[in-house]
Amino acid sequence: MELLEKLKKRKATKAYNSNQKIDQETLNYIFEFINSAPTSMGVEHWRVLDIKDSNLRKKLLDGFMEGNKQKFLDSSDALIFVTKNREWFTDPKNYQKLKEIGEAKSKAFIKEFNLKSTEAEIMAKVNEEIESLRTGKNLNVLVDNITEWSKRQAYIALGYALVAATFKNINSTPMEGFKKKLTELLIKENLISKHESVAVCLLMGYIDNTNHPTIGKEQIRINIKEKFLIK
């Protein structure tokens, strides 16, 4: 089936079959797909935790809203997109890491497109942008809070994840129904640092056909003519 037709039929999954798991080859494909998502300035603001262990899920359960707890427990894979906070960007220890990322990607960009600008000019611009991150404000976007800017990048990756899962016939549920406590619990379990926080979650797995309220119903969307304006 064509990808677009699959996407038109996908719906957020409300109940998962806890006995059916995603195979590793499919997971690897989805991870590769997610990893190809673009990020502003090439910083790659996010990383992903795939929570599979049932005991660990129980420890993290109180970090989710009540209506999402059972889905979290039953899904095959629970992806948690973790992003860098303002404190990460302003920590001097991370300056060199940012510089290395920026320089490596800039050199590749110069080589690929044979730019007229000199390498020194490009690097100067890159360093200027990195310095803007260290001050806690990115000069390229209208987002004063760099923590929120970083989280927005994770949503681009989330979109890639949803498409990849749909292509592989994997059911999924994008989820913002978690509490601040989830970040605290992840820190407690030494899974993230104090300079990171949860941006968004994505549950993946196979639908429980016996306990799903939207089975058989068509996806409902506002007409394209009402949503898209071409001038």
C-alpha positions as CSV (number, residue, x, y, z in Angstrom):
1,M,0.0,0.0,0.0
2,E,1.3,3.5,-0.9
3,L,2.6,5.5,2.1
4,L,0.1,8.3,1.7
5,E,-2.8,5.8,1.9
6,K,-1.3,4.3,5.0
7,L,-0.9,7.7,6.7
8,K,-4.5,8.6,5.8
9,K,-5.7,5.5,7.7
10,R,-3.4,5.7,10.8
11,K,-4.9,6.8,14.1
12,A,-3.4,7.2,17.5
13,T,-3.6,3.8,19.2
14,K,-5.6,3.7,22.4
15,A,-4.8,0.1,23.5
16,Y,-1.8,-2.1,22.8
17,N,-1.4,-5.9,22.7
18,S,1.3,-6.4,25.4
19,N,2.2,-9.8,24.0
20,Q,3.2,-8.6,20.5
21,K,6.6,-7.0,20.1
22,I,8.3,-5.1,17.3
23,D,11.3,-7.0,15.9
24,Q,14.8,-5.5,16.1
25,E,15.2,-5.1,12.3
26,T,12.0,-3.0,12.1
27,L,13.1,-1.0,15.1
28,N,16.5,-0.4,13.6
29,Y,14.8,0.9,10.4
30,I,12.7,3.3,12.4
31,F,15.7,4.5,14.4
32,E,17.6,5.2,11.2
33,F,14.6,7.1,9.9
34,I,14.4,9.2,13.0
35,N,18.1,9.9,13.0
36,S,17.8,11.4,9.6
37,A,15.5,14.2,10.9
38,P,17.0,17.8,10.4
39,T,17.8,20.0,13.4
40,S,18.4,23.7,13.5
41,M,22.1,24.6,13.2
42,G,22.8,20.8,13.0
43,V,23.1,20.7,16.8
44,E,21.0,17.5,17.1
45,H,19.3,18.8,20.2
46,W,17.6,15.5,21.2
47,R,18.3,11.9,21.9
48,V,15.8,9.0,22.4
49,L,15.3,6.6,25.2
50,D,13.5,3.4,24.3
51,I,12.0,2.0,27.5
52,K,11.3,-1.7,27.0
53,D,12.0,-3.2,30.5
54,S,8.8,-3.8,32.4
55,N,10.3,-3.2,35.8
56,L,11.7,0.2,34.7
57,R,8.3,1.1,33.2
58,K,6.7,0.5,36.6
59,K,9.3,2.8,38.2
60,L,8.5,5.6,35.6
61,L,4.7,5.0,35.7
62,D,3.9,7.9,38.0
63,G,5.4,10.3,35.4
64,F,2.4,9.8,33.1
65,M,-1.1,11.0,33.2
66,E,-3.6,8.5,34.4
67,G,-5.2,7.8,30.9
68,N,-1.8,7.0,29.4
69,K,-0.4,4.6,32.1
70,Q,-1.8,1.4,30.7
71,K,-0.7,2.2,27.1
72,F,2.8,2.9,28.4
73,L,2.9,-0.4,30.2
74,D,1.4,-2.4,27.2
75,S,3.2,-0.9,24.2
76,S,6.2,-2.8,22.7
77,D,8.5,0.3,22.7
78,A,8.1,3.5,24.6
79,L,10.2,6.2,23.0
80,I,11.0,9.3,25.2
81,F,12.5,12.2,23.3
82,V,14.9,14.0,25.6
83,T,16.3,17.4,24.8
84,K,19.0,19.8,26.0
85,N,18.0,22.5,28.5
86,R,19.3,26.1,28.5
87,E,21.7,25.0,31.2
88,W,23.3,22.5,28.8
89,F,23.9,25.2,26.2
90,T,25.3,27.7,28.8
91,D,27.6,25.2,30.5
92,P,31.2,26.1,29.4
93,K,32.0,22.3,29.3
94,N,29.7,21.8,26.3
95,Y,31.2,24.7,24.3
96,Q,33.8,22.5,22.7
97,K,31.3,19.8,21.9
98,L,29.1,22.4,20.1
99,K,32.1,23.8,18.3
100,E,33.1,20.3,17.0
101,I,29.6,19.6,15.8
102,G,29.4,23.0,14.0
103,E,32.8,22.8,12.4
104,A,32.4,19.2,11.2
105,K,29.1,19.9,9.6
106,S,30.2,23.2,8.1
107,K,33.2,21.6,6.4
108,A,31.0,18.9,4.9
109,F,28.6,21.6,3.7
110,I,31.4,23.6,2.1
111,K,32.8,20.6,0.3
112,E,29.4,19.4,-0.9
113,F,28.2,22.7,-2.4
114,N,31.6,24.2,-3.3
115,L,30.6,27.5,-1.7
116,K,32.3,30.8,-2.6
117,S,32.7,31.8,1.0
118,T,36.0,30.8,2.5
119,E,36.2,28.2,5.2
120,A,37.3,30.9,7.7
121,E,34.2,33.0,6.9
122,I,31.9,30.1,7.4
123,M,33.6,29.0,10.6
124,A,33.4,32.6,11.9
125,K,29.6,32.5,11.3
126,V,29.3,29.1,13.0
127,N,31.2,30.3,16.0
128,E,29.0,33.4,16.2
129,E,25.9,31.2,16.3
130,I,27.4,28.9,18.9
131,E,28.2,31.9,21.0
132,S,24.5,32.9,20.7
133,L,23.5,29.5,22.1
134,R,25.9,29.9,25.1
135,T,24.2,33.2,26.0
136,G,20.9,31.4,26.2
137,K,19.3,32.9,23.1
138,N,19.4,31.6,19.6
139,L,19.6,34.5,17.2
140,N,18.1,32.6,14.3
141,V,14.6,31.9,15.7
142,L,11.8,33.8,17.4
143,V,12.1,31.7,20.5
144,D,13.6,33.5,23.5
145,N,13.6,30.4,25.7
146,I,16.3,28.1,24.3
147,T,14.9,25.1,26.2
148,E,11.6,25.4,24.3
149,W,13.5,25.9,21.0
150,S,15.4,22.7,21.7
151,K,12.2,20.8,22.4
152,R,10.6,22.0,19.1
153,Q,13.4,20.3,17.3
154,A,12.4,17.0,18.9
155,Y,8.9,17.4,17.3
156,I,10.5,17.3,13.9
157,A,12.0,14.0,14.8
158,L,8.7,12.8,16.2
159,G,7.1,13.5,12.8
160,Y,9.7,11.3,11.1
161,A,9.1,8.6,13.7
162,L,5.3,8.6,13.0
163,V,5.9,8.3,9.2
164,A,8.5,5.5,9.6
165,A,6.3,3.5,12.0
166,T,3.3,3.9,9.7
167,F,5.4,2.7,6.7
168,K,6.4,-0.4,8.6
169,N,2.7,-1.1,9.7
170,I,3.5,-0.3,13.4
171,N,0.8,1.3,15.5
172,S,1.8,4.4,17.4
173,T,0.6,7.1,19.9
174,P,2.4,10.5,20.0
175,M,2.0,11.5,23.6
176,E,2.3,14.8,25.6
177,G,0.3,13.3,28.5
178,F,3.2,13.1,31.0
179,K,4.1,15.1,34.0
180,K,7.2,17.1,35.0
181,K,7.8,14.2,37.4
182,L,8.8,12.0,34.4
183,T,11.9,14.1,34.0
184,E,12.7,13.8,37.7
185,L,12.2,10.0,37.6
186,L,14.5,9.6,34.6
187,I,17.2,11.7,36.4
188,K,16.7,9.5,39.5
189,E,17.3,6.4,37.4
190,N,20.4,8.0,35.9
191,L,19.0,7.9,32.4
192,I,19.3,11.6,31.8
193,S,21.3,14.4,33.2
194,K,20.0,17.4,35.2
195,H,20.6,19.5,32.1
196,E,18.0,17.5,30.1
197,S,14.3,17.2,30.1
198,V,11.5,15.3,28.3
199,A,10.1,16.9,25.2
200,V,7.6,14.4,23.9
201,C,6.9,10.6,24.0
202,L,5.9,8.1,21.3
203,L,4.5,4.7,22.1
204,M,4.8,2.0,19.4
205,G,3.5,-1.5,19.1
206,Y,0.6,-3.5,17.8
207,I,-3.0,-2.6,18.4
208,D,-5.2,-4.6,20.8
209,N,-8.1,-5.4,18.5
210,T,-10.4,-6.4,21.4
211,N,-10.1,-3.2,23.2
212,H,-9.8,-0.3,20.8
213,P,-12.6,2.3,20.5
214,T,-11.6,3.6,17.0
215,I,-11.4,0.3,15.1
216,G,-13.2,0.5,11.8
217,K,-13.7,4.3,11.8
218,E,-12.4,6.5,9.1
219,Q,-9.8,9.1,9.8
220,I,-11.4,12.6,10.0
221,R,-9.6,15.7,8.7
222,I,-10.6,19.2,7.8
223,N,-10.8,19.6,4.0
224,I,-7.5,20.6,2.4
225,K,-9.1,23.6,0.8
226,E,-9.9,25.0,4.3
227,K,-6.4,24.4,5.6
228,F,-4.1,25.4,2.7
229,L,-3.9,28.8,1.2
230,I,-2.0,29.3,-2.1
231,K,-1.5,32.8,-3.3
